[in-house]
Amino acid sequence: MGPGHPECPERLDAIEDRLLITGVADALERYEAPEASLADIELAHNRLHVAAMRGLSDLLNEELLAGGPAYSQIDTDTSINAHTWKASLRAAGAALAATDAVMAGEITNAFCAVRPPGHHACHDKAMGFCFFNNVAVAAKYALQRYNLQRVAVVDFDVHHGNGTEDILAGDPRALMVSIYQHPFYPYSGDQNPAPNMVNVPVPAYTRGMDIREMIEMMWIPRLEAFKPEMIFISAGFDGHREDDMGQLGMVEADYAWITHRIMDIARRYSKGRIVSCLEGGYVMSALARSVEAHVRVLADL
């Protein structure tokens, strides 16, 4: 994204280092992310959006060769560089490969440590550090490729997953449950959501125990009634109390608790099938510790 931007490569380094130091990495199967096909990306995105992203990338690369700028702005806080197109295809490709591995029974569940994140990417536009919606692409893929009838998306980022809502709203085969700080970027999610959306906006400074209570009341009954055959997680850790991107009061134990509750639903209705994708989390230590807590529960460590 450019120097000084919070959505930086060090995020994945911090996660990797933490999983290695704590020994969690030793218990995990590791997969490299392939590139998603454009046909799979277009399950969730307008063809014109995909073409525009590719065209913008090609143009930037041509200008770079002629001594042009290293970055091209999409909006005030989102930009691309020469590698963004390939990275975006691999981020979505990780979610698709994870879906294949889980559906094949090779692994029970997966965590995709990916950049760029995806949940702000709408059907027809990039925004909020996001270009393609990794979780929405994978959810649509699971419905089409494996003929699933019901998939759930769980989103616990500090920001509302407006892109995922844009793509999945009104699709009776998908249920999305989310919790996020409000009012806050992207200032959405509170205006007459579709029946398959369970949006839980919470005010700044809401603490973890209150968030757990709201999840128990608002998410769990809907997930139990829906009986998803597979669950996708937009796992944002910027709701951590140490993360100054937002003002929520969550800690590692809260992320572990949420993951346990999702695992409970998955065991009962989804044969344990979960694919989780990294979204936000911008203070390295808090991000790394929170991902460790999340992955420990997924891996049953």
N, C-alpha and C positions, 0 to 999 in steps of 0.2 A: 504493500500500500504506500510505501515511501518512508523516509526517515522520521522517527518519532511517533509513528502511527501505532495505536494500541493493538491492532490486529497484525501482529508481527511474527516472524519465523521462530523467535525465542519461545513462543507459547508451546510449540510442539517439543522443543528441546527440554523445556522445564518438565513436561509430562514424562518424556522418555527417561530423563535423569531420575525422577522420583520413583518410577516403576522399577528401574534398575537398582537404585540404592536400597529400596525396601524389600527387594527380592520378589516382588509381585510379578515382574516380567518373566521370572523363571517358570511360573506356573501357566503362562499363556502360550497359545498357538499364535504364530505371527504370519500375517499374509501381506504381501505387497499389493497396493491398489492398482488395478488396471485402469485404462481410460474407458469411460462410458461411451457407448455408441450414440451418435446424434439421434437415432431413432428412439433410443431409450430416454434421452433427455427430453425429447418432444412428447413423451407421455405426459409430462407435467408443464411443458413450456410451449408457447406459441413459436412456430417455425421462424417467424420474422425476428423474434427476440434472439433466438439461437444464431441466426444468420448475422444479425447486427453485432452480436458479441464477437463472432468470428471475424467479421469485417473490420471491427474496431481494432482487434488484435493484429490482423494483417497490416493494417494501415500504420499502427504504432511501430511494428517491426520494420516496415519500409522506411519510415521517417528516422528511426534509430540509425539505420545504415547510412543515412544522409546527414548524420550528426544532430538529429532531432532530440526531443525530450525523452527521458526514460519512463515517464508515466503519462497516462491519459486519464483525465477526470471523468467519472460517470455522474457523480453528484458531489456535494461539498465534502463528504467524508469517505467517498468510495472511489478508488482509482485502480487502473490496471497497469501492469508492466508486461514485458516481453514473455513472461512465463505464466501469466494468469490464466490464459485459455487452457493450457495443458493441465495446470494445477486444478482448475475447476472441473475438467473432465475426470481427473483422477479422484477428486473428492466425491463426486457422484458415483464414480466407478467403484470406490471402496464400499459405499452403501449397497450397490447392486451385487458386488462379489460376496459381501457379507450375507445378503439375502439368499443368494444361491447356496452358500455353505450351510446356512442354518436350515433352509428348506430341504437340503440333501441329507441332513442329519450328521454332517461332518463335525459340526460344533453345535452346542445348545444355543449360544447367544454370541453377540459380537459387540465390541466397542470400536468405532472408527475414529481414530485420532486424525482429523482432517482439517485442512485449510484450503481454500476459504470456507467460512461457514455458509449456511444456506437458507435459514428460515425466514429471512426478509425478502428473498427473491420471489417475485410474483410471477404469475403465468406469462406476463408480457414485459417485465422489466427487472433490471438489477437495481439494488439499493441496499443501504445499511451494511456494507462490507460483503454482501452476498451477490452471486452471479447466477448460479443454478441452485435449485432447492433440493439438496441432497436427500433429505428425508421424504419429501413429496414425490421425487422421482422414484425412490425405492418402494414407497407405498403403492404408487400406481403400477409399478413393475410387478410387484407381488400379486396384485389383483389380476393383472393381465396374463403374466407368464405362468402363474401357478393356479389361476382360476379360483383364488380365494374369494370368499363372499363377504368377509368382514375383517378389516384391519383397523387398528387404533394407533393414533399418534399422540404421544405424551410430550408436552413442551414445558420445561421449567426454567427457561431463561429469564433474566431480569426484564427483557424486552418482549413484547407481544410478537408471536410468530405470524405476522400479518401475511407474509407470502404463502405460508403453508395453508392458512385459512382461505386466502384468495383461490388457491388451487383446488382445495378439497371441499369447500363450502357447497352444500347441497347434494353431495354424493352420498347416497344412503349406505354405500359399502364401507364408508370411512367414518370413524368417530375421532374427533380431536379434542383433547382436554389440555388446558394450559393454565398456568398461573404466572403473573407478571406484575411489575410495578406500574401503577397508573394514577394520575396522568404522567406519561413519560413517552419518549420515543418508542414506536412511531405513531403515537397518539391514535390508536385504533383498538378494535376489539370490544368496544362497549356499545356499539350502535347496532341493535337488532341482529345479532348473529344468527346464522342459519341453524336449523334444528339439530344438525350433527356437530355443532360446536359447543363446547362447555368452557367458556372463558371465565376465569376468576381473577379480575383485576384487584390488586391490593395496594393500599397507600404506602408511601415511603416510610421506612423505619419499622415495617411489620417484621416481627421476630419469627424465628423458625418454628416455635411451638404453635403459634397462631396459623402459620402456613400449613403445618401438618393437620391441624384441626379442619381447616377449610378443604384440604385435599380429601380427608376422610369423609366429609359431608357432601362435597360437590362432585369429585371425580369418581370415587370408588363405586357408588351405586350405579352410575351411568355405564362404567366399564363392565360391571357385573351383569347388567341387563343386556349389554351389547354382545358380550361373549366373543371378543376378538379372536381370530385364528392366528394372528401375528401382531406384535406390538413394535412400533418404531418410536425411538426416543430422540427428541431434540434436546440434547443435554447441554444447557448453558449454566456456567458456574459463576456468572457475574452478579448473582444475587448474594454472594458471600459478603459478610459484613466488612471484610478487609478490601473489597473491590470498590474503588471509587467511581467506576462506570455507572453504578446505581446506588440506591440507598436502602437496600433490604438487609435484614439481619440474620441471614442464614449462615450455618457453619457446616463442617464436614459431616457431622452426625445427622444433620437434616437431609443431606444428599444421600447418605447411606439408608436412612429411613424411607425416603421416597423410592429408592431403588428396590428395597425389600418389598414395599407394597406393590410395585409394578411386577416384581418377580412372583408374588403371590397370585396375582391375576393371571400372569402368563402360565404358571404351572397348572392352574385350574382350567383354563379355557384355550390356551395357545400352544400346548405341548412344550411350554418353556421358551418358545421362539421369540427372541428379542433382538433387534438391531438398534444400537444406540450410536448417534453421531454427535461429535463435538460441535457446539455452537459458540456461545460467548465464554468469557473468563479472561481477564486482562491483567490481573496482578499475579505474577508468576508463582509465588509460593502458595497462595490460596488456591489458584487454579490446579497446581500439581497435587496438592493434598486432597482437594475435592475429587479430582479424577481418580486418584488412588482409592478413595473411599467408595466411589461408584463402581469401579472395576473389581474391587475386592468382593463386593456383594454379587455382582454378575458372575464372577468366577468361583463363588462359593468358598472363599478363602477365610 
